[in-house]
Amino acid sequence: MKKTALMLILLMLGVVVAAGCIGSNAAKSSTPSQLPSPTPSSTVEETPATPVKTPTKTETPKYPLTITDFANRKVTIKAEPQRIVSLAPSITETLYFLGVLNRVVGITKFDDYPANVRKGRTVVGGFGSPNIEVIASLKPDLIIATSMDMKYLDQLQQIAPVIVIDPKNIDDIYTSIRLLGKVVGVEKQAEKVVSDMKSKIDEISSKVKGLPEPKVFYIVWGNPLMTAGAETFLNDLIRLAGGKNIFSDIKGWKSISMEQVLARNPDVIILTPHCGMSVDDVYKSQLAKTNAGKSGRVIMIKNENVLVRPSPRIVEGLEELAKAIHPEAFGGKYPLTITDFEGRKVTIKKEPQRIVSLAPSITETLFYIGAGDKVVGVTTFDDYPPQVKNITKIGGFSNPNIEVIASLKPDLIIGTSMHLQYLDQLQQIAPVIIVSPKNIEGIYKQIELLGEVTNREEYAQSVVEQMKAKVAEITSTVKNQPRPKVLFITWWNPVYVPGNGTFQGELIELAGGRNIFSDLKGWAQVSMEQILARNPDVIILSAHAGINATDLCKSQLVQTNAMKNGRVFTVSDDNIISRPGPRIVEGLEELAEFLHPELFKYSFQPLTCNATSSASG
């Protein structure tokens, strides 16, 4: 599948991460309970700026105030700032927790926290590319910048005093909070923010204290591989979360080679939604050879903003990392009672550690949500990720071997509606959950359910959010485009096609096509006469249809528009369009490329039939 990496991101990634711009579109969250509540003046709705107070005889005037910023510059603030321009999301977030967001008049286009931060505020450009004219028009009395803005310093200083904030580690974040608190006149609130952060960090660190320290590889960017080394707050977070950063011997944000990663063999691999690499990419790469790949400890963090923005929300990032590295230390919600797809109430007494999966789609889902290390039994049809070949086989998909399952001593068995006939026997071994999604919405529900059951709820939600984003991207691309009539051939002799209520049928519609047999239900056998009467514009063959595209030239299908225009395609892997798991979005993307190649820059060779080919049925 095509990657969407941009050269600009590759060139600027290290410094952008440090200032908290990456993942600016990640899911937004409300003010976390572990952080101090901003003071009343921090409300996002615009309120008039607080007038500058005239000190009484008993008060010591705070202004004019001279401070030293992170660039070692002496900056004098003549009066309490009332109109502030923030040039980084992390700065805006810090001002919010300090309770002075109502004084902020300008922000970057990447600012997204708190949720309605843009209401009543002017966007002054991108991160590292401020619009000087727009900033000047706001008539600020203070501009807060990062090291990325140093080249604009002379121009910015002509508008208002400029303070540079550039934290490199957790202690620097504390310093930046205190400095900003002093500058805007809320030193007590700044100390409270720092104190609450330290308390939360101590609480999290105490949970992982004394536990084994797995080797952690944090992927900042996927191509080329980039990670965080010493003197970064991510390195601090990994350590505080109870892990060992495998690249703590290098400094800053660095590109590294695959060979270096393999030599250091991480036990846990951490990804984020916008790092340019997916869980699937990991399992298809050499990273699958690492301990993390082999054991299924590949974790997709839900929201990287809490990890890469040096603001008070960094404690949320620490908690996410700690849960990824040491999920056992955070307990989960056990005993847990859930309702499965058959409407059965199932109680899970404690976090499952030995799971038997009775379907390939279930196994794939468990690996995607970071619970692959719990899987002790799979079917003979399980083949993805490749690591499952080393897991004990418990029989076929529809005929599990009860004795083998019992010998594995599982504490949870996950099956499908195909296994209801074995339910009584299976329940004597361990609790049994049945999942049987019928469409993409059902797949989302399955992923979330398995995340809840395995104490991987946040990572399951991250997988679902990525899937939804991909589906939305594809459907918006094909929206309002002509919808070609599609024939999907599952099997050739006799011809079987997917109708209504099948994944393939739904994928065709989402990919911008019209399934010519959508009036049929389930998997249906159809005649050549029916196909010719409906005259498809595109023909798609299953990879295991029992016939190849060239052989279709010998059939009556040469009479269809699809064959006349050479629009015949073969699915690269049937599993991505038939298994109800996270990879279903790959199948959707491939079908969309077949139906609308011009929209996805998909290059294909039209099928050309020999003029002498016969057209027998």
GISUL-V369192 format. One record per pair of residues at least 6 apart in sequence whose C-alpha atoms are under 7 Angstrom apart, sorted by sequence separation. I is the first residue (numbers start at 1). J is the second residue. D is the distance in whole Angstrom. If there is no record, write none. Layout:
i=(I/I)
j=(J/J)
d=(D/D)
This chain:
i=(16/55/68/86/95/124/125/156/167/181/219/220/221/228/229/238/282/287/288/292/339/357/366/382/383/394/395/426/437/451/489/490/498/499/508/509/557/558/562/597/67/68/124/219/220/228/238/306/307/323/338/339/394/489/490/498/508/576/577/593/66/67/219/220/306/337/338/489/576/66/67/167/178/181/218/337/338/437/448/451/488/593/66/124/218/235/283/306/307/337/394/488/505/576/577/65/66/124/165/306/336/337/394/435/576/64/65/178/335/336/448/64/65/177/178/235/335/336/378/380/447/448/505/63/64/107/109/334/335/377/378/379/63/64/106/107/108/334/335/376/377/378/379/380/381/63/105/106/107/108/109/110/334/376/377/378/379/380/381/63/105/106/107/108/109/143/145/147/334/377/379/413/417/106/108/142/143/144/145/146/229/230/246/379/412/413/414/415/416/417/499/500/516/84/85/89/108/141/142/143/144/145/146/147/229/230/279/355/356/411/412/413/414/415/416/417/499/500/549/83/84/85/86/87/88/93/128/140/141/142/143/144/145/146/174/229/230/231/232/246/354/355/356/357/358/359/364/398/410/411/412/413/414/415/416/444/499/500/501/502/82/83/84/85/86/87/89/128/229/230/231/353/354/355/356/357/358/360/364/398/499/500/501/83/84/85/89/229/230/354/355/356/360/499/500/136/229/269/406/499/539/228/229/266/267/268/498/499/536/537/538/228/262/265/266/267/299/498/499/535/536/537/569/227/228/265/266/497/498/535/536/216/226/227/273/486/496/497/543/52/215/216/217/226/227/262/269/270/271/272/485/486/487/496/497/532/539/540/541/542/543/213/214/215/216/217/226/268/269/270/271/272/273/483/484/485/486/487/496/538/539/540/541/542/543/213/214/215/216/225/226/267/268/269/270/271/272/483/484/485/486/495/496/538/539/540/541/543/213/215/224/225/270/272/483/485/494/495/543/225/272/495/542/49/208/209/478/208/478/205/475/205/475/474/359/88/358/567/568/87/566/567/566/566/217/487/216/486/215/216/217/218/219/485/486/487/488/489/490/215/216/217/218/219/485/486/487/488/489/490/49/214/215/216/217/218/222/223/484/485/486/487/488/489/492/42/49/214/221/222/356/484/491/492/47/85/220/221/222/355/490/491/492/46/84/219/354/355/356/357/358/359/489/553/42/44/83/84/85/86/87/88/268/354/355/356/357/358/558/38/41/42/43/44/83/84/85/86/87/353/354/355/356/357/38/40/41/42/43/82/83/84/85/86/352/554/556/37/38/39/42/81/352/553/554/555/556/38/41/81/554/555/556/169/553/554/555/168/169/170/438/168/169/438/439/168/170/169/21/19/20/20/299/19/296/299/44/298/44/234/297/504/46/296/297/503/504/296/297/503/296/297/241/295/296/511/295/241/242/511/512/237/241/507/511/243/365/369/513/94/98/238/371/508/512/30/77/28/346/24/75/370/28/346/369/24/75/21/279/369/98/369/98/342/71/294/340/341/69/70/340/341/369/69/70/340/341/69/70/283/352/81/351/80/351/80/21/484/201/471/197/200/204/470/474/197/208/467/208/207/332/173/443/173/443/167/437/302/36/302/301/300/36/299/302/35/301/35/300/34/365/94/364/365/93/94/361/90/361/90/91/361/90/14/23/5/27/26/23/24/23/22/20/20/20/18/19/20/17/18/19)
j=(22/61/74/92/101/130/131/162/173/187/225/226/227/234/235/244/288/293/294/298/345/363/372/388/389/400/401/432/443/457/495/496/504/505/514/515/563/564/568/603/74/75/131/226/227/235/245/313/314/330/345/346/401/496/497/505/515/583/584/600/74/75/227/228/314/345/346/497/584/75/76/176/187/190/227/346/347/446/457/460/497/602/76/134/228/245/293/316/317/347/404/498/515/586/587/76/77/135/176/317/347/348/405/446/587/76/77/190/347/348/460/77/78/190/191/248/348/349/391/393/460/461/518/77/78/121/123/348/349/391/392/393/78/79/121/122/123/349/350/391/392/393/394/395/396/79/121/122/123/124/125/126/350/392/393/394/395/396/397/80/122/123/124/125/126/160/162/164/351/394/396/430/434/124/126/160/161/162/163/164/247/248/264/397/430/431/432/433/434/435/517/518/534/103/104/108/127/160/161/162/163/164/165/166/248/249/298/374/375/430/431/432/433/434/435/436/518/519/568/103/104/105/106/107/108/113/148/160/161/162/163/164/165/166/194/249/250/251/252/266/374/375/376/377/378/379/384/418/430/431/432/433/434/435/436/464/519/520/521/522/103/104/105/106/107/108/110/149/250/251/252/374/375/376/377/378/379/381/385/419/520/521/522/105/106/107/111/251/252/376/377/378/382/521/522/159/252/292/429/522/562/252/253/290/291/292/522/523/560/561/562/253/287/290/291/292/324/523/524/560/561/562/594/253/254/291/292/523/524/561/562/243/253/254/300/513/523/524/570/80/243/244/245/254/255/290/297/298/299/300/513/514/515/524/525/560/567/568/569/570/571/242/243/244/245/246/255/297/298/299/300/301/302/512/513/514/515/516/525/567/568/569/570/571/572/243/244/245/246/255/256/297/298/299/300/301/302/513/514/515/516/525/526/568/569/570/571/573/244/246/255/256/301/303/514/516/525/526/574/257/304/527/574/82/241/242/511/242/512/240/510/241/511/511/397/127/397/606/607/127/606/607/607/608/266/536/266/536/266/267/268/269/270/536/537/538/539/540/541/267/268/269/270/271/537/538/539/540/541/542/102/267/268/269/270/271/275/276/537/538/539/540/541/542/545/96/103/268/275/276/410/538/545/546/102/140/275/276/277/410/545/546/547/102/140/275/410/411/412/413/414/415/545/609/99/101/140/141/142/143/144/145/325/411/412/413/414/415/615/96/99/100/101/102/141/142/143/144/145/411/412/413/414/415/97/99/100/101/102/141/142/143/144/145/411/613/615/97/98/99/102/141/412/613/614/615/616/99/102/142/615/616/617/231/615/616/617/231/232/233/501/232/233/502/503/233/236/236/89/88/89/90/369/90/367/370/116/370/117/307/370/577/120/370/371/577/578/371/372/578/372/373/318/372/373/588/373/321/322/591/592/318/322/588/592/325/447/451/595/177/181/321/454/591/595/114/161/113/431/110/161/456/115/433/456/112/163/110/368/459/189/460/190/434/164/387/433/434/163/164/434/435/463/164/165/435/436/165/166/385/454/184/454/184/455/185/127/595/315/585/312/315/319/585/589/315/326/585/329/329/455/310/580/311/581/310/580/458/193/459/459/459/196/459/462/196/462/197/462/200/581/311/581/582/311/312/579/309/580/310/311/581/311/253/274/276/303/303/304/305/305/305/305/308/309/308/309/310/308/309/310)
d=(7/6/5/6/6/6/5/7/5/5/7/5/7/6/6/7/6/6/6/6/5/6/5/7/7/6/5/7/5/4/7/5/6/6/6/7/7/6/7/7/6/6/5/6/5/6/6/5/6/7/6/6/5/6/5/6/6/5/5/6/7/5/5/7/5/7/5/5/5/5/6/7/7/5/6/5/6/7/7/5/6/6/4/6/7/6/7/6/5/4/6/7/6/6/5/5/6/6/6/5/5/6/6/6/5/7/5/5/7/5/5/6/6/6/7/7/6/6/7/6/6/6/7/7/4/7/6/7/4/6/6/5/6/6/6/6/5/6/6/6/5/5/5/6/7/5/5/5/5/5/6/7/5/6/6/6/5/5/7/7/6/6/6/5/5/6/7/7/7/6/5/6/6/6/5/5/6/6/6/5/5/5/6/6/5/6/6/6/5/7/5/5/7/6/6/7/6/5/5/5/5/5/5/6/5/6/7/6/6/5/5/5/5/5/5/6/5/6/7/5/5/6/6/6/6/6/5/6/7/6/6/6/6/5/6/7/6/6/6/7/5/5/6/6/6/6/6/6/6/7/6/6/6/6/5/6/7/6/6/6/5/6/6/4/5/6/6/5/5/5/6/5/6/6/4/5/6/7/7/7/5/5/6/6/7/6/5/5/6/6/7/6/5/5/6/6/5/6/6/5/6/6/6/6/5/5/6/6/6/5/5/5/7/5/6/4/7/5/7/5/6/4/7/6/6/6/6/6/6/6/6/6/7/6/7/6/7/5/6/6/6/6/6/5/6/6/6/6/6/5/6/6/6/5/6/6/7/6/6/6/5/6/5/5/5/6/4/5/5/5/5/5/7/6/5/5/5/6/4/5/5/5/5/6/6/5/6/6/6/6/6/7/6/6/6/6/7/5/6/6/6/6/6/6/6/6/6/6/6/6/7/6/7/7/6/6/7/6/6/7/6/7/6/6/7/7/7/6/5/6/6/6/6/7/6/6/6/6/6/7/4/7/4/6/6/6/5/5/5/6/6/6/6/5/6/6/6/6/7/5/5/5/5/6/5/5/5/5/5/5/7/6/6/6/6/7/6/7/6/6/6/6/6/6/6/6/6/7/5/5/6/7/4/6/6/6/6/6/5/5/5/6/6/6/5/7/5/6/6/6/6/6/7/6/4/7/5/6/6/6/6/7/7/5/5/5/5/5/7/7/5/5/7/7/5/5/5/5/5/7/7/6/6/6/5/7/6/5/7/7/7/6/6/7/6/6/5/7/6/5/6/6/6/6/5/4/6/5/6/6/5/5/5/6/7/6/5/6/5/5/7/5/4/7/6/6/7/7/7/7/6/6/7/7/5/5/7/6/6/7/5/6/6/6/7/7/7/6/7/6/4/7/6/6/5/6/5/6/7/6/7/6/4/6/4/7/6/7/7/7/7/7/7/7/7/7/7/7/7/5/7/7/6/7/6/7/7/6/6/5/6/5/6/7/6/5/6/6/6/6/6/5/7/6/5/6/6/7/6/6/6/6/6/6/7/7/7/7/6/7/7/7/7/7/7/6/7/6/6/6/5/6/6/7/6/7/7/7/6/6/6/6/6/7/5/6/7/6/7/6/6/5/7/6/6/6/5/5/6/6/7/5/5/5/6/6/6/5/6/7/6/7/7/5/4/6/6/6/6/7/7)
